[in-house]
Amino acid sequence: MLFFIVETGTNRYLIEVKARNELGDPGVKGKAQAAVEWCGAANQKQGGKPWPYAVIPDDAVSETSSLEHMLAQAISSLSKLN
């Protein structure tokens, strides 16, 4: 599991990179749900930039990947983690 935070001019992203073949694992889904809840709590408790959470499959990341490219490859909802 690898989490990282990326701050842009408009957001603070909590990003998790996961192996594509692990995305359907119940533990992965549970951790993703906890991260979504943490981001929701962070958004409520502080003003300023929102905290979106994104799960990015590991095969969508390379040395030359831009943040925009990786976010476009992100799994956009927990229902798609299967």
Stockholm file with secondary structure:
# STOCKHOLM 1.0

chainA/1-82         MLFFIVETGTNRYLIEVKARNELGDPGVKGKAQAAVEWCGAANQKQGGKPWPYAVIPDDAVSETSSLEHMLAQAISSLSKLN
#=GR chainA/1-82 SS CEEEEEECSSCEEEEEEECGGGTTCHHHHHHHHHHHHHHHHHHHHCCSSCCCEEEEEGGGCCTTCCHHHHHHHSBCSGGGCC
#=GC SS_cons        CEEEEEECSSCEEEEEEECGGGTTCHHHHHHHHHHHHHHHHHHHHCCSSCCCEEEEEGGGCCTTCCHHHHHHHSBCSGGGCC
//
